[in-house]
């Protein structure tokens, strides 16, 4: 589980490194798209 969000006492989530999170999310989406395309291509 990623530790990018710091949950405070009130339960508010506060992003610590937004840039890295955004980049990682984009990479994950690209990989998922690639796998989906490959599966449908077979």
mmCIF entry with sequence, helices, sheets and N, C-alpha, C, O atoms, coordinates in Angstrom:
data_MODEL
# 
_entry.id   MODEL 
# 
_entity.id                         1 
_entity.type                       polymer 
_entity.pdbx_number_of_molecules   1 
# 
_entity_poly.entity_id                      1 
_entity_poly.type                           'polypeptide(L)' 
_entity_poly.nstd_linkage                   no 
_entity_poly.nstd_monomer                   no 
_entity_poly.pdbx_seq_one_letter_code       
;(UNK)(UNK)(UNK)(UNK)(UNK)(UNK)(UNK)(UNK)(UNK)(UNK)(UNK)(UNK)(UNK)(UNK)(UNK)(UNK)
(UNK)(UNK)(UNK)(UNK)(UNK)(UNK)(UNK)(UNK)(UNK)(UNK)(UNK)(UNK)(UNK)(UNK)(UNK)(UNK)
(UNK)(UNK)(UNK)(UNK)(UNK)(UNK)(UNK)(UNK)(UNK)(UNK)
;
_entity_poly.pdbx_seq_one_letter_code_can   XXXXXXXXXXXXXXXXXXXXXXXXXXXXXXXXXXXXXXXXXX 
_entity_poly.pdbx_strand_id                 A 
# 
loop_
_entity_poly_seq.entity_id 
_entity_poly_seq.num 
_entity_poly_seq.mon_id 
_entity_poly_seq.hetero 
1 1  UNK n 
1 2  UNK n 
1 3  UNK n 
1 4  UNK n 
1 5  UNK n 
1 6  UNK n 
1 7  UNK n 
1 8  UNK n 
1 9  UNK n 
1 10 UNK n 
1 11 UNK n 
1 12 UNK n 
1 13 UNK n 
1 14 UNK n 
1 15 UNK n 
1 16 UNK n 
1 17 UNK n 
1 18 UNK n 
1 19 UNK n 
1 20 UNK n 
1 21 UNK n 
1 22 UNK n 
1 23 UNK n 
1 24 UNK n 
1 25 UNK n 
1 26 UNK n 
1 27 UNK n 
1 28 UNK n 
1 29 UNK n 
1 30 UNK n 
1 31 UNK n 
1 32 UNK n 
1 33 UNK n 
1 34 UNK n 
1 35 UNK n 
1 36 UNK n 
1 37 UNK n 
1 38 UNK n 
1 39 UNK n 
1 40 UNK n 
1 41 UNK n 
1 42 UNK n 
# 
_struct_asym.id          A 
_struct_asym.entity_id   1 
# 
_struct_conf.conf_type_id            HELX_P 
_struct_conf.id                      HELX_P1 
_struct_conf.pdbx_PDB_helix_id       AA1 
_struct_conf.beg_label_comp_id       UNK 
_struct_conf.beg_label_asym_id       A 
_struct_conf.beg_label_seq_id        18 
_struct_conf.pdbx_beg_PDB_ins_code   ? 
_struct_conf.end_label_comp_id       UNK 
_struct_conf.end_label_asym_id       A 
_struct_conf.end_label_seq_id        41 
_struct_conf.pdbx_end_PDB_ins_code   ? 
_struct_conf.beg_auth_comp_id        UNK 
_struct_conf.beg_auth_asym_id        A 
_struct_conf.beg_auth_seq_id         18 
_struct_conf.end_auth_comp_id        UNK 
_struct_conf.end_auth_asym_id        A 
_struct_conf.end_auth_seq_id         41 
_struct_conf.pdbx_PDB_helix_class    1 
_struct_conf.details                 ? 
_struct_conf.pdbx_PDB_helix_length   24 
# 
_struct_conf_type.id          HELX_P 
_struct_conf_type.criteria    ? 
_struct_conf_type.reference   ? 
# 
_struct_sheet.id               AA1 
_struct_sheet.type             ? 
_struct_sheet.number_strands   2 
_struct_sheet.details          ? 
# 
_struct_sheet_order.sheet_id     AA1 
_struct_sheet_order.range_id_1   1 
_struct_sheet_order.range_id_2   2 
_struct_sheet_order.offset       ? 
_struct_sheet_order.sense        anti-parallel 
# 
loop_
_struct_sheet_range.sheet_id 
_struct_sheet_range.id 
_struct_sheet_range.beg_label_comp_id 
_struct_sheet_range.beg_label_asym_id 
_struct_sheet_range.beg_label_seq_id 
_struct_sheet_range.pdbx_beg_PDB_ins_code 
_struct_sheet_range.end_label_comp_id 
_struct_sheet_range.end_label_asym_id 
_struct_sheet_range.end_label_seq_id 
_struct_sheet_range.pdbx_end_PDB_ins_code 
_struct_sheet_range.beg_auth_comp_id 
_struct_sheet_range.beg_auth_asym_id 
_struct_sheet_range.beg_auth_seq_id 
_struct_sheet_range.end_auth_comp_id 
_struct_sheet_range.end_auth_asym_id 
_struct_sheet_range.end_auth_seq_id 
AA1 1 UNK A 5  ? UNK A 7  ? UNK A 5  UNK A 7  
AA1 2 UNK A 13 ? UNK A 15 ? UNK A 13 UNK A 15 
# 
loop_
_atom_site.group_PDB 
_atom_site.id 
_atom_site.type_symbol 
_atom_site.label_atom_id 
_atom_site.label_alt_id 
_atom_site.label_comp_id 
_atom_site.label_asym_id 
_atom_site.label_entity_id 
_atom_site.label_seq_id 
_atom_site.pdbx_PDB_ins_code 
_atom_site.Cartn_x 
_atom_site.Cartn_y 
_atom_site.Cartn_z 
_atom_site.occupancy 
_atom_site.B_iso_or_equiv 
_atom_site.pdbx_formal_charge 
_atom_site.auth_seq_id 
_atom_site.auth_comp_id 
_atom_site.auth_asym_id 
_atom_site.auth_atom_id 
_atom_site.pdbx_PDB_model_num 
ATOM 1   N N  . UNK A 1 1  ? 0.854   -1.188  0.000   1.00 0.00 ? 1  UNK A N  1 
ATOM 2   C CA . UNK A 1 1  ? 0.000   0.000   0.000   1.00 0.00 ? 1  UNK A CA 1 
ATOM 3   C C  . UNK A 1 1  ? 0.889   1.237   0.000   1.00 0.00 ? 1  UNK A C  1 
ATOM 4   O O  . UNK A 1 1  ? 1.843   1.338   0.771   1.00 0.00 ? 1  UNK A O  1 
ATOM 5   N N  . UNK A 1 2  ? 0.554   2.172   -0.882  1.00 0.00 ? 2  UNK A N  1 
ATOM 6   C CA . UNK A 1 2  ? 1.406   3.361   -1.000  1.00 0.00 ? 2  UNK A CA 1 
ATOM 7   C C  . UNK A 1 2  ? 1.162   4.308   0.163   1.00 0.00 ? 2  UNK A C  1 
ATOM 8   O O  . UNK A 1 2  ? 0.040   4.444   0.650   1.00 0.00 ? 2  UNK A O  1 
ATOM 9   N N  . UNK A 1 3  ? 2.220   4.952   0.593   1.00 0.00 ? 3  UNK A N  1 
ATOM 10  C CA . UNK A 1 3  ? 2.138   5.859   1.736   1.00 0.00 ? 3  UNK A CA 1 
ATOM 11  C C  . UNK A 1 3  ? 2.189   7.309   1.277   1.00 0.00 ? 3  UNK A C  1 
ATOM 12  O O  . UNK A 1 3  ? 2.804   8.148   1.935   1.00 0.00 ? 3  UNK A O  1 
ATOM 13  N N  . UNK A 1 4  ? 1.539   7.612   0.142   1.00 0.00 ? 4  UNK A N  1 
ATOM 14  C CA . UNK A 1 4  ? 1.599   8.973   -0.373  1.00 0.00 ? 4  UNK A CA 1 
ATOM 15  C C  . UNK A 1 4  ? 0.669   9.903   0.393   1.00 0.00 ? 4  UNK A C  1 
ATOM 16  O O  . UNK A 1 4  ? 0.923   11.105  0.479   1.00 0.00 ? 4  UNK A O  1 
ATOM 17  N N  . UNK A 1 5  ? -0.414  9.348   0.954   1.00 0.00 ? 5  UNK A N  1 
ATOM 18  C CA . UNK A 1 5  ? -1.386  10.202  1.632   1.00 0.00 ? 5  UNK A CA 1 
ATOM 19  C C  . UNK A 1 5  ? -1.198  10.086  3.134   1.00 0.00 ? 5  UNK A C  1 
ATOM 20  O O  . UNK A 1 5  ? -1.120  8.989   3.686   1.00 0.00 ? 5  UNK A O  1 
ATOM 21  N N  . UNK A 1 6  ? -1.128  11.218  3.770   1.00 0.00 ? 6  UNK A N  1 
ATOM 22  C CA . UNK A 1 6  ? -1.009  11.245  5.221   1.00 0.00 ? 6  UNK A CA 1 
ATOM 23  C C  . UNK A 1 6  ? -2.391  11.496  5.801   1.00 0.00 ? 6  UNK A C  1 
ATOM 24  O O  . UNK A 1 6  ? -2.978  12.555  5.574   1.00 0.00 ? 6  UNK A O  1 
ATOM 25  N N  . UNK A 1 7  ? -2.913  10.534  6.545   1.00 0.00 ? 7  UNK A N  1 
ATOM 26  C CA . UNK A 1 7  ? -4.240  10.676  7.131   1.00 0.00 ? 7  UNK A CA 1 
ATOM 27  C C  . UNK A 1 7  ? -4.088  11.307  8.509   1.00 0.00 ? 7  UNK A C  1 
ATOM 28  O O  . UNK A 1 7  ? -3.486  10.722  9.409   1.00 0.00 ? 7  UNK A O  1 
ATOM 29  N N  . UNK A 1 8  ? -4.632  12.486  8.658   1.00 0.00 ? 8  UNK A N  1 
ATOM 30  C CA . UNK A 1 8  ? -4.514  13.176  9.941   1.00 0.00 ? 8  UNK A CA 1 
ATOM 31  C C  . UNK A 1 8  ? -5.589  12.662  10.898  1.00 0.00 ? 8  UNK A C  1 
ATOM 32  O O  . UNK A 1 8  ? -6.339  11.742  10.572  1.00 0.00 ? 8  UNK A O  1 
ATOM 33  N N  . UNK A 1 9  ? -5.651  13.270  12.078  1.00 0.00 ? 9  UNK A N  1 
ATOM 34  C CA . UNK A 1 9  ? -6.589  12.819  13.098  1.00 0.00 ? 9  UNK A CA 1 
ATOM 35  C C  . UNK A 1 9  ? -8.020  13.034  12.625  1.00 0.00 ? 9  UNK A C  1 
ATOM 36  O O  . UNK A 1 9  ? -8.900  12.226  12.918  1.00 0.00 ? 9  UNK A O  1 
ATOM 37  N N  . UNK A 1 10 ? -8.256  14.132  11.889  1.00 0.00 ? 10 UNK A N  1 
ATOM 38  C CA . UNK A 1 10 ? -9.614  14.430  11.450  1.00 0.00 ? 10 UNK A CA 1 
ATOM 39  C C  . UNK A 1 10 ? -10.006 13.591  10.241  1.00 0.00 ? 10 UNK A C  1 
ATOM 40  O O  . UNK A 1 10 ? -11.152 13.640  9.795   1.00 0.00 ? 10 UNK A O  1 
ATOM 41  N N  . UNK A 1 11 ? -9.055  12.817  9.707   1.00 0.00 ? 11 UNK A N  1 
ATOM 42  C CA . UNK A 1 11 ? -9.381  11.963  8.577   1.00 0.00 ? 11 UNK A CA 1 
ATOM 43  C C  . UNK A 1 11 ? -9.158  12.636  7.241   1.00 0.00 ? 11 UNK A C  1 
ATOM 44  O O  . UNK A 1 11 ? -9.463  12.053  6.200   1.00 0.00 ? 11 UNK A O  1 
ATOM 45  N N  . UNK A 1 12 ? -8.626  13.868  7.244   1.00 0.00 ? 12 UNK A N  1 
ATOM 46  C CA . UNK A 1 12 ? -8.360  14.539  5.975   1.00 0.00 ? 12 UNK A CA 1 
ATOM 47  C C  . UNK A 1 12 ? -7.114  13.951  5.340   1.00 0.00 ? 12 UNK A C  1 
ATOM 48  O O  . UNK A 1 12 ? -6.102  13.731  6.005   1.00 0.00 ? 12 UNK A O  1 
ATOM 49  N N  . UNK A 1 13 ? -7.206  13.700  4.046   1.00 0.00 ? 13 UNK A N  1 
ATOM 50  C CA . UNK A 1 13 ? -6.035  13.163  3.351   1.00 0.00 ? 13 UNK A CA 1 
ATOM 51  C C  . UNK A 1 13 ? -5.247  14.306  2.749   1.00 0.00 ? 13 UNK A C  1 
ATOM 52  O O  . UNK A 1 13 ? -5.805  15.190  2.100   1.00 0.00 ? 13 UNK A O  1 
ATOM 53  N N  . UNK A 1 14 ? -3.940  14.279  2.972   1.00 0.00 ? 14 UNK A N  1 
ATOM 54  C CA . UNK A 1 14 ? -3.075  15.361  2.501   1.00 0.00 ? 14 UNK A CA 1 
ATOM 55  C C  . UNK A 1 14 ? -1.970  14.781  1.636   1.00 0.00 ? 14 UNK A C  1 
ATOM 56  O O  . UNK A 1 14 ? -1.082  14.102  2.152   1.00 0.00 ? 14 UNK A O  1 
ATOM 57  N N  . UNK A 1 15 ? -2.004  15.033  0.321   1.00 0.00 ? 15 UNK A N  1 
ATOM 58  C CA . UNK A 1 15 ? -0.955  14.495  -0.540  1.00 0.00 ? 15 UNK A CA 1 
ATOM 59  C C  . UNK A 1 15 ? 0.405   15.062  -0.174  1.00 0.00 ? 15 UNK A C  1 
ATOM 60  O O  . UNK A 1 15 ? 0.555   16.266  0.037   1.00 0.00 ? 15 UNK A O  1 
ATOM 61  N N  . UNK A 1 16 ? 1.395   14.180  -0.100  1.00 0.00 ? 16 UNK A N  1 
ATOM 62  C CA . UNK A 1 16 ? 2.734   14.602  0.293   1.00 0.00 ? 16 UNK A CA 1 
ATOM 63  C C  . UNK A 1 16 ? 3.579   14.913  -0.937  1.00 0.00 ? 16 UNK A C  1 
ATOM 64  O O  . UNK A 1 16 ? 4.244   15.947  -0.995  1.00 0.00 ? 16 UNK A O  1 
ATOM 65  N N  . UNK A 1 17 ? 3.552   14.008  -1.925  1.00 0.00 ? 17 UNK A N  1 
ATOM 66  C CA . UNK A 1 17 ? 4.316   14.276  -3.143  1.00 0.00 ? 17 UNK A CA 1 
ATOM 67  C C  . UNK A 1 17 ? 3.375   14.110  -4.330  1.00 0.00 ? 17 UNK A C  1 
ATOM 68  O O  . UNK A 1 17 ? 3.232   13.016  -4.877  1.00 0.00 ? 17 UNK A O  1 
ATOM 69  N N  . UNK A 1 18 ? 2.744   15.200  -4.717  1.00 0.00 ? 18 UNK A N  1 
ATOM 70  C CA . UNK A 1 18 ? 1.703   15.142  -5.739  1.00 0.00 ? 18 UNK A CA 1 
ATOM 71  C C  . UNK A 1 18 ? 2.311   14.815  -7.097  1.00 0.00 ? 18 UNK A C  1 
ATOM 72  O O  . UNK A 1 18 ? 1.723   14.064  -7.876  1.00 0.00 ? 18 UNK A O  1 
ATOM 73  N N  . UNK A 1 19 ? 3.481   15.373  -7.385  1.00 0.00 ? 19 UNK A N  1 
ATOM 74  C CA . UNK A 1 19 ? 4.087   15.153  -8.705  1.00 0.00 ? 19 UNK A CA 1 
ATOM 75  C C  . UNK A 1 19 ? 4.381   13.678  -8.917  1.00 0.00 ? 19 UNK A C  1 
ATOM 76  O O  . UNK A 1 19 ? 4.015   13.105  -9.943  1.00 0.00 ? 19 UNK A O  1 
ATOM 77  N N  . UNK A 1 20 ? 5.045   13.064  -7.939  1.00 0.00 ? 20 UNK A N  1 
ATOM 78  C CA . UNK A 1 20 ? 5.393   11.654  -8.097  1.00 0.00 ? 20 UNK A CA 1 
ATOM 79  C C  . UNK A 1 20 ? 4.136   10.797  -8.198  1.00 0.00 ? 20 UNK A C  1 
ATOM 80  O O  . UNK A 1 20 ? 4.087   9.848   -8.981  1.00 0.00 ? 20 UNK A O  1 
ATOM 81  N N  . UNK A 1 21 ? 3.115   11.136  -7.400  1.00 0.00 ? 21 UNK A N  1 
ATOM 82  C CA . UNK A 1 21 ? 1.879   10.368  -7.445  1.00 0.00 ? 21 UNK A CA 1 
ATOM 83  C C  . UNK A 1 21 ? 1.253   10.467  -8.824  1.00 0.00 ? 21 UNK A C  1 
ATOM 84  O O  . UNK A 1 21 ? 0.807   9.464   -9.382  1.00 0.00 ? 21 UNK A O  1 
ATOM 85  N N  . UNK A 1 22 ? 1.217   11.681  -9.380  1.00 0.00 ? 22 UNK A N  1 
ATOM 86  C CA . UNK A 1 22 ? 0.625   11.865  -10.706 1.00 0.00 ? 22 UNK A CA 1 
ATOM 87  C C  . UNK A 1 22 ? 1.388   11.062  -11.743 1.00 0.00 ? 22 UNK A C  1 
ATOM 88  O O  . UNK A 1 22 ? 0.786   10.389  -12.580 1.00 0.00 ? 22 UNK A O  1 
ATOM 89  N N  . UNK A 1 23 ? 2.700   11.129  -11.692 1.00 0.00 ? 23 UNK A N  1 
ATOM 90  C CA . UNK A 1 23 ? 3.503   10.410  -12.684 1.00 0.00 ? 23 UNK A CA 1 
ATOM 91  C C  . UNK A 1 23 ? 3.270   8.907   -12.560 1.00 0.00 ? 23 UNK A C  1 
ATOM 92  O O  . UNK A 1 23 ? 3.113   8.211   -13.563 1.00 0.00 ? 23 UNK A O  1 
ATOM 93  N N  . UNK A 1 24 ? 3.249   8.413   -11.322 1.00 0.00 ? 24 UNK A N  1 
ATOM 94  C CA . UNK A 1 24 ? 3.067   6.983   -11.124 1.00 0.00 ? 24 UNK A CA 1 
ATOM 95  C C  . UNK A 1 24 ? 1.686   6.547   -11.606 1.00 0.00 ? 24 UNK A C  1 
ATOM 96  O O  . UNK A 1 24 ? 1.544   5.484   -12.209 1.00 0.00 ? 24 UNK A O  1 
ATOM 97  N N  . UNK A 1 25 ? 0.667   7.371   -11.339 1.00 0.00 ? 25 UNK A N  1 
ATOM 98  C CA . UNK A 1 25 ? -0.681  7.019   -11.789 1.00 0.00 ? 25 UNK A CA 1 
ATOM 99  C C  . UNK A 1 25 ? -0.736  6.967   -13.308 1.00 0.00 ? 25 UNK A C  1 
ATOM 100 O O  . UNK A 1 25 ? -1.359  6.069   -13.874 1.00 0.00 ? 25 UNK A O  1 
ATOM 101 N N  . UNK A 1 26 ? -0.085  7.930   -13.982 1.00 0.00 ? 26 UNK A N  1 
ATOM 102 C CA . UNK A 1 26 ? -0.070  7.926   -15.443 1.00 0.00 ? 26 UNK A CA 1 
ATOM 103 C C  . UNK A 1 26 ? 0.629   6.668   -15.958 1.00 0.00 ? 26 UNK A C  1 
ATOM 104 O O  . UNK A 1 26 ? 0.159   6.039   -16.906 1.00 0.00 ? 26 UNK A O  1 
ATOM 105 N N  . UNK A 1 27 ? 1.739   6.304   -15.340 1.00 0.00 ? 27 UNK A N  1 
ATOM 106 C CA . UNK A 1 27 ? 2.458   5.107   -15.788 1.00 0.00 ? 27 UNK A CA 1 
ATOM 107 C C  . UNK A 1 27 ? 1.596   3.867   -15.592 1.00 0.00 ? 27 UNK A C  1 
ATOM 108 O O  . UNK A 1 27 ? 1.560   2.991   -16.457 1.00 0.00 ? 27 UNK A O  1 
ATOM 109 N N  . UNK A 1 28 ? 0.903   3.788   -14.460 1.00 0.00 ? 28 UNK A N  1 
ATOM 110 C CA . UNK A 1 28 ? 0.048   2.633   -14.205 1.00 0.00 ? 28 UNK A CA 1 
ATOM 111 C C  . UNK A 1 28 ? -1.065  2.557   -15.242 1.00 0.00 ? 28 UNK A C  1 
ATOM 112 O O  . UNK A 1 28 ? -1.368  1.474   -15.744 1.00 0.00 ? 28 UNK A O  1 
ATOM 113 N N  . UNK A 1 29 ? -1.675  3.690   -15.568 1.00 0.00 ? 29 UNK A N  1 
ATOM 114 C CA . UNK A 1 29 ? -2.742  3.713   -16.570 1.00 0.00 ? 29 UNK A CA 1 
ATOM 115 C C  . UNK A 1 29 ? -2.205  3.255   -17.919 1.00 0.00 ? 29 UNK A C  1 
ATOM 116 O O  . UNK A 1 29 ? -2.871  2.508   -18.636 1.00 0.00 ? 29 UNK A O  1 
ATOM 117 N N  . UNK A 1 30 ? -0.998  3.704   -18.265 1.00 0.00 ? 30 UNK A N  1 
ATOM 118 C CA . UNK A 1 30 ? -0.413  3.317   -19.550 1.00 0.00 ? 30 UNK A CA 1 
ATOM 119 C C  . UNK A 1 30 ? -0.177  1.809   -19.592 1.00 0.00 ? 30 UNK A C  1 
ATOM 120 O O  . UNK A 1 30 ? -0.446  1.163   -20.605 1.00 0.00 ? 30 UNK A O  1 
ATOM 121 N N  . UNK A 1 31 ? 0.322   1.253   -18.501 1.00 0.00 ? 31 UNK A N  1 
ATOM 122 C CA . UNK A 1 31 ? 0.577   -0.189  -18.462 1.00 0.00 ? 31 UNK A CA 1 
ATOM 123 C C  . UNK A 1 31 ? -0.734  -0.955  -18.566 1.00 0.00 ? 31 UNK A C  1 
ATOM 124 O O  . UNK A 1 31 ? -0.816  -1.947  -19.290 1.00 0.00 ? 31 UNK A O  1 
ATOM 125 N N  . UNK A 1 32 ? -1.754  -0.508  -17.854 1.00 0.00 ? 32 UNK A N  1 
ATOM 126 C CA . UNK A 1 32 ? -3.039  -1.197  -17.916 1.00 0.00 ? 32 UNK A CA 1 
ATOM 127 C C  . UNK A 1 32 ? -3.607  -1.140  -19.323 1.00 0.00 ? 32 UNK A C  1 
ATOM 128 O O  . UNK A 1 32 ? -4.135  -2.134  -19.821 1.00 0.00 ? 32 UNK A O  1 
ATOM 129 N N  . UNK A 1 33 ? -3.502  0.024   -19.970 1.00 0.00 ? 33 UNK A N  1 
ATOM 130 C CA . UNK A 1 33 ? -3.983  0.144   -21.344 1.00 0.00 ? 33 UNK A CA 1 
ATOM 131 C C  . UNK A 1 33 ? -3.222  -0.812  -22.252 1.00 0.00 ? 33 UNK A C  1 
ATOM 132 O O  . UNK A 1 33 ? -3.818  -1.479  -23.097 1.00 0.00 ? 33 UNK A O  1 
ATOM 133 N N  . UNK A 1 34 ? -1.917  -0.878  -22.078 1.00 0.00 ? 34 UNK A N  1 
ATOM 134 C CA . UNK A 1 34 ? -1.096  -1.757  -22.906 1.00 0.00 ? 34 UNK A CA 1 
ATOM 135 C C  . UNK A 1 34 ? -1.524  -3.218  -22.740 1.00 0.00 ? 34 UNK A C  1 
ATOM 136 O O  . UNK A 1 34 ? -1.655  -3.952  -23.719 1.00 0.00 ? 34 UNK A O  1 
ATOM 137 N N  . UNK A 1 35 ? -1.739  -3.627  -21.487 1.00 0.00 ? 35 UNK A N  1 
ATOM 138 C CA . UNK A 1 35 ? -2.145  -5.010  -21.249 1.00 0.00 ? 35 UNK A CA 1 
ATOM 139 C C  . UNK A 1 35 ? -3.517  -5.278  -21.857 1.00 0.00 ? 35 UNK A C  1 
ATOM 140 O O  . UNK A 1 35 ? -3.747  -6.342  -22.434 1.00 0.00 ? 35 UNK A O  1 
ATOM 141 N N  . UNK A 1 36 ? -4.424  -4.321  -21.730 1.00 0.00 ? 36 UNK A N  1 
ATOM 142 C CA . UNK A 1 36 ? -5.769  -4.496  -22.283 1.00 0.00 ? 36 UNK A CA 1 
ATOM 143 C C  . UNK A 1 36 ? -5.711  -4.616  -23.801 1.00 0.00 ? 36 UNK A C  1 
ATOM 144 O O  . UNK A 1 36 ? -6.369  -5.474  -24.388 1.00 0.00 ? 36 UNK A O  1 
ATOM 145 N N  . UNK A 1 37 ? -4.917  -3.748  -24.433 1.00 0.00 ? 37 UNK A N  1 
ATOM 146 C CA . UNK A 1 37 ? -4.784  -3.800  -25.895 1.00 0.00 ? 37 UNK A CA 1 
ATOM 147 C C  . UNK A 1 37 ? -4.197  -5.148  -26.318 1.00 0.00 ? 37 UNK A C  1 
ATOM 148 O O  . UNK A 1 37 ? -4.649  -5.750  -27.292 1.00 0.00 ? 37 UNK A O  1 
ATOM 149 N N  . UNK A 1 38 ? -3.191  -5.616  -25.582 1.00 0.00 ? 38 UNK A N  1 
ATOM 150 C CA . UNK A 1 38 ? -2.550  -6.875  -25.959 1.00 0.00 ? 38 UNK A CA 1 
ATOM 151 C C  . UNK A 1 38 ? -3.530  -8.040  -25.812 1.00 0.00 ? 38 UNK A C  1 
ATOM 152 O O  . UNK A 1 38 ? -3.539  -8.962  -26.628 1.00 0.00 ? 38 UNK A O  1 
ATOM 153 N N  . UNK A 1 39 ? -4.356  -7.987  -24.759 1.00 0.00 ? 39 UNK A N  1 
ATOM 154 C CA . UNK A 1 39 ? -5.306  -9.080  -24.548 1.00 0.00 ? 39 UNK A CA 1 
ATOM 155 C C  . UNK A 1 39 ? -6.348  -9.101  -25.664 1.00 0.00 ? 39 UNK A C  1 
ATOM 156 O O  . UNK A 1 39 ? -6.715  -10.174 -26.143 1.00 0.00 ? 39 UNK A O  1 
ATOM 157 N N  . UNK A 1 40 ? -6.826  -7.936  -26.081 1.00 0.00 ? 40 UNK A N  1 
ATOM 158 C CA . UNK A 1 40 ? -7.844  -7.897  -27.128 1.00 0.00 ? 40 UNK A CA 1 
ATOM 159 C C  . UNK A 1 40 ? -7.233  -8.218  -28.482 1.00 0.00 ? 40 UNK A C  1 
ATOM 160 O O  . UNK A 1 40 ? -7.944  -8.646  -29.391 1.00 0.00 ? 40 UNK A O  1 
ATOM 161 N N  . UNK A 1 41 ? -5.927  -8.019  -28.634 1.00 0.00 ? 41 UNK A N  1 
ATOM 162 C CA . UNK A 1 41 ? -5.282  -8.272  -29.928 1.00 0.00 ? 41 UNK A CA 1 
ATOM 163 C C  . UNK A 1 41 ? -5.170  -9.774  -30.183 1.00 0.00 ? 41 UNK A C  1 
ATOM 164 O O  . UNK A 1 41 ? -5.167  -10.212 -31.333 1.00 0.00 ? 41 UNK A O  1 
ATOM 165 N N  . UNK A 1 42 ? -5.077  -10.563 -29.111 1.00 0.00 ? 42 UNK A N  1 
ATOM 166 C CA . UNK A 1 42 ? -4.921  -12.012 -29.306 1.00 0.00 ? 42 UNK A CA 1 
ATOM 167 C C  . UNK A 1 42 ? -6.196  -12.606 -29.885 1.00 0.00 ? 42 UNK A C  1 
ATOM 168 O O  . UNK A 1 42 ? -6.264  -13.812 -30.121 1.00 0.00 ? 42 UNK A O  1 
# 
